[in-house]
């Protein structure tokens, strides 16, 4: 006769009380057994040792008390010793027979345990435990297919004890199938990467990438712009279609065995664009100041840059993105500067106007028809002077200080008389300085004649007096001239 222990608790030192059920019986009974090695919740090892011995217990099997020698089978019902353990080759190969094993150790009684294999919620193999065994093991042999990769496979252990709470009757372990092809696993190798080379601006770019490997590698496209910007992920398919961009495209293939990648550089043909010219320190310069011109342009092929002034080439830079040119400016360096960027696809140009501030210089005076005329004639005085800002021109008669101004440097004296004879001064001035030219106007009555010999003597003397007076003048742009003997015609007159 066998008894199965349902509960146990220590009632006194050296003994334990059990709630038991007789095998095949319908009644529960309690008894005390002397079990000095048991704690309040006996361990499995204690339970097995107790089960292998014979104990004498008193039980009320009938109204009369009787003593019987019973074989005591004690099972700890609180939990499984562990979850089922699945072992086998991972990954498994498609088309090849594979075997997985499931085992549960240190369990008693084994004959009450069943191990089931489940796939897709259906039991595909079931193995019961054997009496007296200390573990239960089940092997499941199958031939996986590549499409089954990722499917769950479950080993479930069920303990058939009705008095055990339902949540504690079952334990299971789930594994996910990893099915590879029947060929050996191989790290990826990028085998094909299209190279479009140079494409036109605004066109559509199509790139293709192929890779071998087992398992089949996953592809990833990355792009780094030509100007060194951040890396961008562009896609994961074998073919990449997008608007043409200049830079490096890389195709990377990866699986669990490793990775491989190849790159291709895309260049874009484009006419010059974003052409610019910078003038440092600025476009308004002082005479003698150092100035630097910088031209830049984008294009493919790289454009040729040419810097010119008023159509005259100053500097050329072939197939570089920029050009620099420096000089110390003079007044004749003022004008329009132009930067031309050109390649086989087109030309783009920019201009900058540069001024050079300088005092008046190279001032000339022309008296027409002559500096010696007859009364009643008209006289035109024309003055030209270089400088920036453009000089103001003033004509002054020395005899009385009368001044006349002209926007274009031209003065018209109408119907002159003898009283208009004398020294005249032309003053060209701007904020940076001035320059003066002096001439003598001689007006005679019709039929009067001059004495050439006397004039030859007096002219140098008068000129010397005028120059001495100019050197003594302290007032900028204003002079007082002394009278002197008339001089012969000088045309044009230049001091």
C-alpha positions as CSV (number, residue, x, y, z in Angstrom):
1,X,0.0,0.0,0.0
2,X,1.3,3.5,-0.9
3,X,0.5,6.9,0.7
4,X,0.9,10.2,-1.0
5,X,1.7,13.2,1.2
6,X,-0.4,16.3,0.5
7,X,0.8,18.6,3.3
8,X,3.3,18.5,6.1
9,X,4.1,20.5,9.2
10,X,6.4,19.9,12.1
11,X,4.4,19.2,15.3
12,X,7.2,18.5,17.8
13,X,10.9,18.2,17.8
14,X,11.9,15.1,15.8
15,X,8.6,14.4,14.2
16,X,6.4,15.7,11.4
17,X,2.7,15.5,10.7
18,X,1.5,14.6,7.2
19,X,-1.9,14.8,5.5
20,X,-1.9,11.8,3.3
21,X,-4.1,9.9,0.9
22,X,-4.0,6.1,0.4
23,X,-3.3,5.0,-3.1
24,X,-6.7,4.0,-4.6
25,X,-8.5,5.2,-1.4
26,X,-11.1,7.8,-1.2
27,X,-10.3,9.1,2.3
28,X,-7.7,11.4,3.6
29,X,-6.0,10.7,6.9
30,X,-3.4,12.2,9.0
31,X,-0.5,10.6,10.8
32,X,2.7,11.5,12.5
33,X,6.0,10.0,11.6
34,X,9.3,10.3,13.3
35,X,11.5,12.1,10.8
36,X,14.3,13.9,12.5
37,X,15.9,14.9,9.2
38,X,12.7,16.8,8.0
39,X,12.2,20.5,8.3
40,X,8.8,22.2,8.3
41,X,8.9,22.0,4.5
42,X,10.9,18.9,3.6
43,X,13.4,19.1,0.7
44,X,13.2,16.8,-2.2
45,X,16.3,14.9,-1.2
46,X,14.8,14.3,2.3
47,X,11.6,13.2,0.6
48,X,13.4,10.7,-1.5
49,X,15.3,9.3,1.4
50,X,12.1,9.0,3.4
51,X,10.4,7.3,0.5
52,X,13.0,4.6,0.4
53,X,12.5,3.6,4.0
54,X,9.7,2.0,5.9
55,X,7.9,3.8,8.7
56,X,5.3,2.7,11.2
57,X,2.3,4.9,11.3
58,X,-1.1,4.8,13.1
59,X,-4.0,5.5,10.8
60,X,-7.8,5.3,11.3
61,X,-8.5,3.0,8.4
62,X,-11.5,1.4,10.2
63,X,-13.3,2.3,13.4
64,X,-10.8,0.1,15.3
65,X,-7.2,1.3,15.5
66,X,-4.7,-0.8,13.8
67,X,-1.0,-0.6,13.1
68,X,0.3,-1.2,9.6
69,X,3.8,-1.0,8.0
70,X,3.3,1.2,5.0
71,X,5.7,2.3,2.2
72,X,5.7,6.2,2.5
73,X,6.0,8.1,-0.7
74,X,6.5,11.8,0.1
75,X,6.4,14.4,-2.7
76,X,7.0,18.1,-2.3
77,X,4.2,19.8,-4.2
78,X,5.2,23.5,-4.0
79,X,6.9,23.9,-7.4
80,X,8.9,22.3,-10.3
81,X,12.6,22.0,-9.7
82,X,13.2,24.1,-12.8
83,X,11.8,24.9,-16.3
84,X,12.4,22.4,-19.1
85,X,15.8,22.8,-20.8
86,X,16.0,22.8,-24.6
87,X,19.2,21.8,-26.3
88,X,20.2,21.5,-29.9
89,X,22.1,23.1,-32.8
90,X,21.3,26.8,-33.4
91,X,20.9,27.9,-36.1
92,X,19.5,24.9,-38.0
93,X,19.9,24.5,-41.7
94,X,17.1,24.4,-44.2
95,X,16.5,20.9,-45.7
96,X,18.8,19.1,-43.2
97,X,17.4,16.9,-40.5
98,X,17.8,18.4,-37.0
99,X,17.2,17.1,-33.5
100,X,16.3,19.2,-30.4
101,X,16.1,17.7,-26.9
102,X,14.0,18.8,-23.9
103,X,14.9,17.6,-20.4
104,X,13.5,18.1,-16.9
105,X,15.8,17.0,-14.0
106,X,15.4,16.2,-10.3
107,X,11.6,15.5,-10.4
108,X,9.6,13.0,-8.4
109,X,7.5,11.1,-9.2
110,X,8.6,11.0,-12.9
111,X,5.8,8.7,-13.9
112,X,3.3,11.5,-13.3
113,X,5.2,13.8,-15.7
114,X,4.6,14.3,-19.5
115,X,6.9,16.2,-21.9
116,X,5.1,17.7,-25.0
117,X,6.6,19.4,-28.1
118,X,4.4,22.0,-29.6
119,X,4.6,23.9,-33.0
120,X,2.0,26.4,-34.0
121,X,-0.1,25.5,-30.9
122,X,-0.3,21.8,-31.9
123,X,1.4,18.9,-30.0
124,X,3.8,17.3,-32.4
125,X,5.5,14.8,-29.9
126,X,4.6,13.6,-26.4
127,X,6.8,11.5,-24.0
128,X,5.7,10.3,-20.6
129,X,8.0,9.8,-17.6
130,X,9.0,6.4,-16.2
131,X,8.6,5.3,-12.7
132,X,11.7,5.5,-10.6
133,X,13.5,7.8,-13.0
134,X,15.1,11.0,-11.7
135,X,14.6,12.9,-15.0
136,X,12.5,13.0,-18.1
137,X,13.9,13.7,-21.6
138,X,12.3,14.0,-25.1
139,X,13.9,14.3,-28.5
140,X,12.2,16.0,-31.4
141,X,13.6,15.4,-34.9
142,X,12.4,17.4,-37.9
143,X,13.5,18.9,-41.2
144,X,13.2,22.7,-41.1
145,X,12.5,24.9,-44.1
146,X,13.9,28.3,-44.8
147,X,10.4,29.9,-44.5
148,X,10.0,28.5,-40.9
149,X,12.8,30.7,-39.6
150,X,11.5,32.8,-36.7
151,X,8.8,30.2,-35.8
152,X,8.4,29.3,-32.1
153,X,9.0,25.8,-30.8
154,X,7.7,24.9,-27.3
155,X,8.6,22.2,-24.8
156,X,5.9,21.8,-22.1
157,X,6.1,19.7,-18.9
158,X,2.8,18.7,-17.2
159,X,2.7,17.1,-13.7
160,X,-0.5,15.0,-13.3
161,X,-1.3,15.6,-9.7
162,X,-4.9,16.6,-9.1
163,X,-4.4,18.1,-5.7
164,X,-1.7,20.4,-7.1
165,X,-3.0,23.9,-7.9
166,X,-3.4,24.3,-11.7
167,X,-0.9,27.1,-12.2
168,X,1.8,24.8,-10.7
169,X,1.0,21.8,-12.8
170,X,2.7,23.1,-16.0
171,X,6.1,24.6,-16.9
172,X,7.3,25.4,-20.5
173,X,10.3,26.7,-22.4
174,X,10.0,28.4,-25.8
175,X,12.8,28.7,-28.4
176,X,12.8,30.6,-31.7
177,X,13.9,28.7,-34.8
178,X,16.8,30.3,-36.7
179,X,16.8,28.5,-40.1
180,X,19.7,29.2,-42.5
181,X,20.1,27.9,-46.0
182,X,21.7,24.5,-46.6
183,X,24.9,26.1,-47.7
184,X,27.6,27.1,-45.1
185,X,27.3,30.6,-43.6
186,X,29.5,33.1,-45.4
187,X,30.4,36.7,-44.6
188,X,29.0,39.3,-47.2
189,X,31.0,40.4,-50.3
190,X,29.9,43.4,-52.4
191,X,30.2,42.0,-55.9
192,X,28.7,44.7,-58.1
193,X,28.5,48.5,-57.6
194,X,27.6,50.7,-60.6
195,X,29.8,53.7,-61.3
196,X,28.0,56.5,-63.1
197,X,31.1,58.7,-63.1
198,X,30.1,62.2,-64.1
199,X,26.5,63.2,-64.6
200,X,24.7,66.4,-65.6
201,X,23.3,68.8,-63.0
202,X,19.5,68.2,-62.5
203,X,19.6,64.6,-63.9
204,X,18.3,61.5,-62.1
205,X,21.0,59.3,-60.6
206,X,20.5,55.5,-60.6
207,X,23.0,53.3,-58.6
208,X,22.9,49.5,-58.3
209,X,24.6,47.3,-55.6
210,X,24.7,43.5,-55.3
211,X,26.3,41.3,-52.6
212,X,26.8,37.6,-51.9
213,X,26.7,35.9,-48.5
214,X,24.9,33.4,-46.4
215,X,22.5,34.3,-44.8
216,X,21.6,36.8,-47.5
217,X,23.1,40.2,-46.5
218,X,21.1,43.3,-45.7
219,X,22.2,46.4,-47.8
220,X,22.5,50.0,-46.7
221,X,23.3,53.0,-48.8
222,X,25.1,56.0,-47.3
223,X,26.1,59.3,-48.8
224,X,28.8,61.9,-47.8
225,X,28.5,65.3,-49.7
226,X,31.4,66.6,-51.7
227,X,31.8,69.5,-49.3
228,X,32.4,67.2,-46.4
229,X,28.9,67.4,-44.8
230,X,27.5,64.8,-42.4
231,X,26.9,61.2,-43.4
232,X,23.4,60.5,-44.7
233,X,21.5,57.1,-45.0
234,X,19.9,57.0,-48.4
235,X,18.2,53.5,-48.6
236,X,18.3,49.8,-48.1
237,X,17.4,48.3,-51.5
238,X,19.6,47.0,-54.3
239,X,18.8,50.0,-56.6
240,X,19.0,53.6,-55.4
241,X,17.2,56.3,-57.5
242,X,17.5,60.0,-56.5
243,X,18.4,63.4,-57.9
244,X,22.0,63.7,-58.8
245,X,24.3,64.8,-56.0
246,X,28.0,65.2,-56.0
247,X,29.9,63.2,-53.3
248,X,30.6,59.6,-52.2
249,X,28.0,56.9,-52.2
250,X,28.8,53.7,-50.3
251,X,26.9,50.4,-50.4
252,X,27.4,48.3,-47.2
253,X,26.3,44.6,-47.0
254,X,25.9,43.0,-43.5
255,X,24.9,39.6,-42.0
256,X,25.7,37.9,-38.7
257,X,29.0,36.6,-40.2
258,X,30.4,40.1,-40.9
259,X,30.1,43.1,-43.4
260,X,31.7,44.5,-46.5
261,X,31.3,47.7,-48.4
262,X,32.3,49.6,-51.6
263,X,32.1,53.2,-52.5
264,X,31.8,55.2,-55.7
265,X,32.3,59.0,-56.2
266,X,29.8,60.9,-58.3
267,X,30.7,64.1,-60.0
268,X,28.2,66.5,-61.6
269,X,28.8,68.5,-64.7
270,X,27.5,72.0,-64.3
271,X,28.0,75.4,-65.7
272,X,29.6,78.0,-63.4
273,X,27.4,79.2,-60.6
274,X,27.6,81.3,-57.4
275,X,30.4,83.3,-58.9
276,X,31.4,86.1,-56.6
277,X,34.1,88.8,-56.3
278,X,35.2,90.4,-53.0
279,X,37.3,93.5,-52.7
280,X,39.3,94.0,-49.5
281,X,39.4,96.4,-47.7
282,X,36.7,97.9,-49.8
283,X,35.8,99.5,-53.2
284,X,36.7,103.1,-52.1
285,X,40.4,103.3,-51.8
286,X,43.1,105.8,-51.1
287,X,46.0,106.3,-53.4
288,X,48.8,103.9,-52.4
289,X,46.5,101.6,-50.4
290,X,46.9,97.8,-50.7
291,X,43.9,96.0,-52.2
292,X,43.1,92.3,-52.7
293,X,40.6,90.9,-55.2
294,X,39.2,87.4,-54.6
295,X,37.0,85.6,-57.2
296,X,35.2,82.3,-56.5
297,X,32.9,80.1,-58.5
298,X,31.4,76.6,-58.5
299,X,31.1,74.3,-61.5
300,X,32.1,71.0,-63.0
301,X,34.5,70.8,-64.6
302,X,36.1,73.5,-62.3
303,X,35.8,76.8,-64.1
304,X,38.7,79.0,-65.3
305,X,38.7,82.3,-63.5
306,X,39.9,85.6,-65.1
307,X,40.2,88.9,-63.4
308,X,40.3,92.0,-65.7
309,X,40.1,95.8,-65.4
310,X,38.3,97.7,-68.1
311,X,38.7,94.7,-70.4
312,X,42.4,94.3,-69.7
313,X,43.3,90.9,-68.2
314,X,45.1,91.1,-64.9
315,X,45.3,87.5,-63.6
316,X,44.1,84.0,-64.6
317,X,43.6,80.9,-62.5
318,X,43.0,77.6,-64.3
319,X,40.7,74.9,-62.8
320,X,40.7,76.1,-59.2
321,X,37.7,77.3,-57.2
322,X,39.2,80.7,-56.4
323,X,41.6,83.4,-57.6
324,X,43.3,86.2,-55.6
325,X,45.1,89.3,-56.9
326,X,46.7,92.1,-54.9
327,X,48.2,95.5,-55.8
328,X,49.0,99.0,-54.4
329,X,46.5,101.3,-56.2
330,X,47.3,104.4,-58.1
331,X,44.7,106.8,-59.6
332,X,44.7,105.0,-63.0
333,X,43.8,101.7,-61.2
334,X,40.3,103.0,-60.6
335,X,37.6,101.6,-62.9
336,X,35.4,98.5,-63.4
337,X,36.9,95.1,-62.4
338,X,35.3,92.0,-63.7
339,X,35.6,88.3,-62.8
340,X,34.8,85.8,-65.5
341,X,34.2,82.1,-64.6
342,X,33.9,79.7,-67.6
343,X,33.9,76.0,-68.4
344,X,32.7,74.1,-71.4
345,X,29.1,74.3,-70.2
346,X,28.9,78.1,-69.8
347,X,30.2,81.4,-68.4
348,X,29.2,83.6,-65.5
349,X,30.7,87.0,-64.6
350,X,30.4,89.6,-61.9
351,X,31.7,93.2,-61.7
352,X,32.8,95.7,-59.1
353,X,33.5,99.4,-59.5
354,X,36.6,100.6,-57.6
355,X,37.5,104.2,-57.0
356,X,40.9,105.6,-55.9
357,X,40.9,108.9,-54.0
358,X,43.7,111.3,-55.1
359,X,44.4,115.0,-55.2
360,X,44.2,116.8,-58.6
361,X,47.1,116.3,-61.0
362,X,48.0,116.6,-64.6
363,X,46.0,119.8,-64.8
364,X,46.1,121.5,-68.3
365,X,44.5,124.7,-69.6
366,X,43.8,125.5,-73.2
367,X,42.8,129.0,-74.4
368,X,41.1,129.2,-77.7
369,X,41.4,130.7,-80.3
370,X,44.5,132.3,-78.6
371,X,45.7,134.0,-75.4
372,X,46.2,137.1,-77.5
373,X,43.0,138.3,-79.3
374,X,41.5,141.5,-80.6
375,X,38.8,143.3,-78.8
376,X,35.3,141.9,-79.6
377,X,36.4,138.3,-80.0
378,X,35.1,135.4,-77.9
379,X,37.6,133.4,-75.8
380,X,37.1,129.8,-74.5
381,X,39.2,128.6,-71.6
382,X,39.1,124.7,-71.1
383,X,40.6,123.0,-68.0
384,X,41.2,119.3,-67.6
385,X,42.4,117.8,-64.3
386,X,42.8,114.2,-63.0
387,X,41.8,113.4,-59.4
388,X,39.1,111.8,-57.3
389,X,36.7,113.0,-56.1
390,X,36.5,114.9,-59.4
391,X,38.1,118.3,-58.9
392,X,36.1,121.5,-58.8
393,X,37.5,124.1,-61.3
394,X,37.5,127.9,-60.7
395,X,38.6,130.6,-63.1
396,X,39.8,133.8,-61.3
397,X,40.8,137.1,-62.8
398,X,43.9,138.4,-60.9
399,X,43.1,142.1,-61.3
400,X,40.0,142.2,-59.2
401,X,39.6,138.6,-57.8
402,X,36.5,137.9,-59.9
403,X,35.7,134.1,-60.0
404,X,33.7,132.0,-62.3
405,X,32.9,128.2,-61.7
406,X,32.1,125.6,-64.3
407,X,30.7,122.1,-63.9
408,X,32.7,120.8,-66.9
409,X,35.8,123.0,-66.6
410,X,34.9,125.1,-69.7
411,X,34.7,128.9,-69.5
412,X,33.4,131.2,-72.3
413,X,34.5,134.9,-72.3
414,X,32.3,136.7,-74.8
415,X,33.1,139.9,-76.6
416,X,36.3,140.6,-74.7
417,X,37.7,144.2,-74.4
418,X,41.1,145.6,-73.5
419,X,40.0,145.8,-69.9
420,X,39.8,141.9,-69.9
421,X,43.6,141.7,-70.4
422,X,45.7,140.4,-67.6
423,X,46.6,137.4,-65.6
424,X,44.1,134.6,-65.0
425,X,44.3,131.6,-62.7
426,X,42.6,128.2,-63.0
427,X,42.4,126.3,-59.7
428,X,41.4,122.6,-59.7
429,X,40.7,121.3,-56.2
430,X,39.1,118.4,-54.2
431,X,39.2,117.5,-50.5
432,X,42.7,115.9,-50.9
433,X,44.4,118.9,-52.5
434,X,44.6,121.4,-55.4
435,X,46.6,122.3,-58.5
436,X,46.8,125.7,-60.1
437,X,47.5,126.8,-63.7
438,X,48.1,130.5,-64.7
439,X,47.8,132.2,-68.1
440,X,47.8,135.8,-69.5
441,X,45.1,137.0,-71.7
442,X,46.0,139.9,-74.0
443,X,43.3,141.9,-75.7
444,X,44.3,144.6,-78.2
445,X,42.4,147.1,-80.2
446,X,42.0,146.2,-83.8
447,X,45.1,147.3,-85.8
448,X,47.4,147.6,-82.6
449,X,50.7,145.7,-82.7
450,X,52.8,144.3,-79.9
451,X,56.5,144.6,-79.5
452,X,57.9,141.1,-79.7
453,X,61.4,142.0,-78.4
454,X,60.0,143.7,-75.3
455,X,57.6,140.8,-74.7
456,X,60.4,138.3,-74.9
457,X,62.1,140.1,-72.0
458,X,59.0,140.7,-69.9
459,X,57.3,137.2,-70.1
460,X,60.0,135.3,-68.1
461,X,60.0,138.1,-65.5
462,X,56.2,137.9,-65.1
463,X,56.3,134.1,-64.9
464,X,58.9,134.3,-62.2
465,X,56.9,136.8,-60.2
466,X,53.7,134.6,-60.4
467,X,55.5,131.4,-59.3
468,X,57.1,133.2,-56.4
469,X,53.7,134.6,-55.4
470,X,52.1,131.1,-55.5
471,X,54.8,129.6,-53.2
472,X,54.1,132.3,-50.7
473,X,50.4,131.8,-50.8
474,X,49.0,130.3,-47.5
475,X,45.4,129.9,-48.5
476,X,44.5,126.6,-50.2
477,X,42.7,127.1,-53.6
478,X,42.8,130.9,-53.4
479,X,45.6,133.2,-54.7
480,X,46.1,137.0,-55.4
481,X,48.1,137.8,-58.5
482,X,50.0,141.0,-59.2
483,X,49.8,142.7,-62.5
484,X,52.5,142.3,-65.0
485,X,53.4,143.2,-68.6
486,X,51.4,141.2,-71.2
487,X,53.1,138.1,-72.6
488,X,52.9,136.6,-76.1
489,X,50.4,133.8,-76.8
490,X,51.1,130.5,-75.2
491,X,48.6,127.8,-76.3
492,X,47.9,125.6,-74.5
493,X,49.2,127.3,-71.4
494,X,50.7,125.1,-68.7
495,X,52.7,126.3,-65.7
